[in-house]
Amino acid sequence: MADRRTSRNPWAWVPSLYFAEGIPYVIVMTVSVIMYKKLGVSNTEIALYTSWLYLPWAIKPLWSPFIDMFMTKRFWVVMTQFLTSVALVGAALVIPMSLFLVLTLGVFAVIALNSATHDIAADGFYMLGLNEPQQAAFVGIRSTFYRIAMIAGQGALVVLAGFLEPQVGIPHAWAITFFVIAAMFALLCLYHRFILPYPASDKSTLQDQSGGLLPEFFKTFVLFFKRKDILAILLFLFFYRFAEAQLVKLVSPFLLDPRESGGLGLSTSEVGIVYGTVGIIALTAGGLLGGYAISRRGLGWWLWPMVIIMHTPDLMFVYLSQVQPDNLFFINIAVALEQFGYGFGFTAYAMYMIYISQGEHKTAHFAICTGIMAAGMMLPGMISGKIQELIGYPHFFLWVMVSTIPGFLVAALVKIDPEFGKKKAEP
């Protein structure tokens, strides 16, 4: 007989759920950048094409109400994980082909679309399966395992590809790596099929509606955009990461490019260690500390410190591009400092999205927030490669510092309940 418990210990499913949420994203957004760089694609093309892959995450609010209205969040989580594992096999098959760029971009677009749907369901399931104190307590945990997925993706798997490259050639090395990813994701799908709980509140919203599909669909958007502070919300969601949106697209190319081109000349495996392992560990530590800090003092108290700590360490890449150190230890330290600051500061962004998504349509409203967030990453990222090729790495990272200014401006616009996210005192 099936185990249909309405609740489980969050440790049994929250870590693995957000690990599964992170894998497709890191593959499409970061690992693809490294792979394309090794396959000889230009920075302009890499930044433009991989930024377009943000589109499913940016427009997912258009179908997020249907995830609320049809089936359960649990169903959508398991189904999309299965489809993602199949698509990853497809990516592995087309990488060695002569038309690899067009074919892999097509497969990555399918993975991105499917992953965006998974994100809607997983984030909704998180809010349905946990109460508010648990949501605040586990925001750092879910971020941690999302980051561990990044270590597995752009760390361990990139190191694997780098190890295989001299033995079987670059295309086949990456094909084998994608077969490994597909097998890992299939196991995650099987695990969640049996371990995810069945929350009593996890049901289609149409069961409780008599007005029909379209009225319910439009009601979801109207309730979100009719807020009196909607302009401040939209500006914050779009511009808080304006600098990071440009930085993230050029980090791997910068680390891989030869020193005579302004890069640091690292190998594939070294990038997997520096950016994909040491950097992500620092990012994770920042996220954990950020979640703990908010649980102690609340999001309202920590917003400004997090804005400052997030943006200031971007100066590390100014240093790396100006000095071009060849000491791998110093490169690791610089990348770790920038990533720690980003992880700490992003916690405020994640909690703010939860804060403004409270209410009857929390799943769809959170999806709207993450869609705007994705658009805020996609549009600046699309032009970042062209900017870098026009002005060079040293001036590009100075431009990134100028791009942090909007992040400070929009933080001044939002209003937050000082108690939100603060752990309640035990009675």
N, C-alpha and C positions, 0 to 999 in steps of 0.2 A: 504493500500500500504506500502511495506517495506521501512524503513528509511535507505537509502543507502548513507548517507553523507560521503564525502571523508575525512573529518577530524572532530574531536571532541576535546573539551577541554581535554588535557592530564590527568587532574585530574579525569575525568570520567572513564578512563580505565587503565592507567598505574598502579595505586596502586593495583587494583583488579587483573590485569594480573600477576603481580609479586607475589602477595599473592598466586594465584593459582599455579604459578611456584614453590613456596617454599614448599607447603604442601606435595606433593609426595616425594620430596627429603628428607625433614626432617623426614618423616615417615620411609622411607627405610633406611636412614643413621644413624639416631639418636634415634627415638622412638623405632625402632626394637631392638637396643642395650639394652635399658632399659627393654623392654618386655622380651627379651631372658634372661637377668640377673635375673629377677624375676621368670622366669620359670626354672631356675637352669642350664642354659647352661654356660660352662666355658669361661673365658676370652680369651683363645687361640682360641676356636671355634667361639666366638662372633666376634673377630677382623678379623679372617680369612674369615669367611663366609660373613659378612656384607661388608668387603672390596671388595670381589668379586662382590658385587652388584654395585660397581662403574663402572663395565665393560661397560654397555651400554652408560654411559656418556663418557667413554674413547674412545670408537670406533664409536661414533655417526658421526664423520666426514665421515665415509664410506658411510653413506646414506644421509648426509646433502645436497649434491648436488641435490638429487632427490626431496627434499623439495623445493628447488629453481625451479626445472624444471617442477614439476607437481602441478597443482592446485594453490591456493593462500595461503599465510601464515595465513590468517584469517580462511580459511577452516580447516587447520591443527590444529590450536589452539583449535577451538570448538570441532572438532572430537576427539582429544586426551584427552581433558578434560572429555568428555562423557565416553570414554573407561576407564579412570582412576577411575571414580566413580563406574563403574561396577566391576573393579578389587578389589577395596577396600571392596566391599560387599563380594567378594570371600575370602579375607583375614579374615574377621570377621567370616565367616562360618567354616574355618578350624582351627582356633586357639584352640578350645577346644578338638580337636581330638588327639589321641595318637601319631600319626605321625606328630605332629604340626611343628616340626623343618623342615623336608623335604618339607611339603606342604606349609608352610608359605614362605620358601625361594623361592619356585617355583613361588608363587603369587607375592612376592616382586620383583623377576626378571622380571616378566611381567610388573609390575608397573614401574620399573626402565627403561625398554626398551621404554615403552609408554611415560614416563616422559621426557626421553632424547629427543625423537622426538618433544614433546611439547616445550622443551627449545629451540630447533633449530628454530621452527616457531615463538615462542614468542619473542626471541631476534631479529630475523629478522624483525618481525612486528614492534618492538620498533624503529629500525633504519629507517624503511620505513615511519612510521607514524609521526616521529619527525625530525626536522632539527637539525643541529649540535649544535647550542646554547641550544636548548631544550633538546637534548641528555645529554649535560653536566649538565644542570640545574636539570634534573630529575634523574641523576644517583644515587644521594643520596636518592631520593624519592623511586625509585624502590628497592634500597637496604633496605630501611626502611620497606617497606611492605613485602619484602622477609623475613626480620627478624621478622615482626609481625606474619607471617605464622609460623615461628619457635616458637614464644611464644604460638600460638594457638596449635601447634603440641606437642612440647616437654615441654610446660608449662601447659596450661589449660587442655589439653587432658590427659597428664600424671597425673596431679592432680586428674582429674576425675577417671582415672583408680585406683589410690591410694585410693581414697574415696570408690570405689566399691569393692576393693579387700577383705576387712574383711566381707563384706555383702554377696557376691555371689561367692567368691573364685577367685584366680588369673586368671585362664584361661577365665572364663566367664566375669570377669571385663574388660579384654582386648578385648574380642569379642564385648561387648557392646560399648566400646570406638571406635572401628573401624566402627561399624554401624553409629555412630554419625559423624565420619569423612566422610564416604561415602555420607551421606545426605548433609553435608555442601558443599562437592565438586560438587554434582549434582546441587545445587543452583548456584554455581559459573558458571558452564557451561551454565545454562539457562540465566543468566545475560549477559554473553559475547556473546551469540547467538544474542542478540538484541542490545547491546550497542557498540560493537567494530565498528570503522569506516571502510570505504572501500577505503584505499589510492589508488590513481590512479596508483602508481608505484607497487602496490601489484599484480603481475601477474607472470605466469610461464615464466622462461627465455627461454624455448624452443620456445615460440611464436616469439622470435626475432633471433632464430638460424636456419640456414639452413644446418648445418653440421651433425645433428643427435645427438642421445643421448650419446653414448660413448665418442665421441670427446669432448662434452661439459662437461661430467663428469670428464675426465682426465684433461681438461684445468683448472678446478677449483683448483685441487691439484697442478698442475705444477706452476700456477701463485703464489701460496702461498709459495711453497718450493724453488722457484728459486730466492728468495730474497738474496741479497749479505750478509745480516746480519742474515740469518736464524739460524745459530748455536747459536748465542747469544739469539735469540728469544726463541728457544727451551729450552735452559738451564734455562732461566728466568721462563718460564711457568712451567717447571717441578720442579725446586728446590726452588722457592720462598716460598712455603708453606711446605717444607720438614719436619720441626719440627711440625707444626700444624697438618699435616697428621697423625702423631703418637699420638699426644696429644689428639686429638678429639675422638679417639676410646676408650680411657681409662678414660676419665673424669667421665662419668656416672658410670662405674664399680667401680672407685675409691671412688666416693661419696656414693655408695650403699654398698660396701663391709664392713663387720664388722671391728671394730678397731683392733682386734687381728690379722686380716689378712692384716693390713696396711692401710685400708680404713678409712672413716669417719663415717660409720654406719648410714647414713641418711635413712629415709623412702622414699618410692616412691613419695609421695606428696611433701616432703621436697626437693627432687631433682627437681621436677617440678617447685618449687618456686625458688630455688637457681640458678640452671643452665638453666632451661627452661623459667624463667620469669625475675628475676633480671639480670641474665647474658645476656639474649638476649636484654633487654632494654639497657644495657650498650653497647652491640655490635651495636645496632641500633644508639645510640648516637654517637659512634665513626664513623660509616658510614656516618651519616649526616654531622658531622663536617668535615670529610675527603672530601666529595663532595663539601662542601662550600669552603674549603681551596683551592682545585684544581681550582675551578671557579674563585678564586681571584688571584692566582699566577701562575697557570698552573701546569701540571703534572711534567714537567722537574724539576721545583724548589722544589717540595714537595717529590720527590721520596725517597731521603735519609732520611729525617726526618720520613717518613712513615715506612721505613724499620726498623729503630731503635725503633720507638714507637710500632711497631707490635711485635717484637721479645723479647724485654726486659721484658715485664710483664709476660712472661712464668715463671719467677722466683716465681710468686705467688704460683704455684703448687709445686715448690720445698719447699717453706715454709709450705704449707699445709701438704705435705707428711712427712716432718721432725718433725713438731710440733704436728700434729693431734689435732688441737684445737677443743673443744667441744662447743664453743660459736658460735651459728648460725649467729650472726651479723658479726663476723670477717670472717667467711667462705663466707658469701655473699659479703663482701667488696673485699676479695681476688679474688673471681671468677669474680666480676664486673670489677676490674682493668685489669685482663687478657683479658676479652672479649672486653672491650673498646679499648684496644690497638690493638687487632686483627681486630676489625671493622674499625678503623682508617687506619691501614696499608693495609688492603685488598682493600680499595678504589683505591689505586695506581695500584693494579693488575687488577681490573675491568676496569679502564680507559685505561690501557696499551693494553688490549685485544681489546677494541674499536679502539684504535689508530692504531694498525697493521691490522685491518680488513677493513679499508676504501677502497672503490673501487667498481667495478661492482659486484663482488661476495661477498659482505660484509656478507650476511647471512651464506653462507657456510664457509667463512674464520673465522667468529666468532665461528662457531661450531667446526672448527679444533682447535682453541685456547682453547675452553672449554673442548674439548676431551683430549687434552694434559694435561690440568689442572686436569681433573678427573684421568688420569693415574698417575699424580704426587701425588694424594691423595690415590689412590688405592694401589699401590705397597708398599710404606712405611707402610700404615695402616695394610696390611695383616700380617706383621711380628711383629707388635707392641704388640699384646697380648702375643705372645710367649716370647718376650723380657721382658715384665713386669713380667710374671710368673717365669722367670729364675732369675731375679735380684731384684724383689720386687719394690714396688711403690717409695720409696725414691731414689733409684739408677736410676729407669726408668725416673723420671722427671729431674734428673741431665743429663741423656743421651739426653733428649729432648733439654736441653740448648745447648749441644754440637751440636745437629742437626740444630740449628739456623745458624751456620756458613755458610753453602751453600747459605742461603738467602741473606747474605751480599755480598758474592762473585759474585753472578749472577747480583746483582743490579749494580755492577761496569761495567758490560759488555754492557748494553743496551744504545742506543742513542735515545733521545726523543726530538721532536720539543718543545722548551721552551714555545711556545705560545699555544700548544695543550691543550684544556680543559679550557683555560682562557676565562672568559666572556668578550665579546667584548664591548668596550665603546659605549655608545649611541651616534649617530651622532647629 
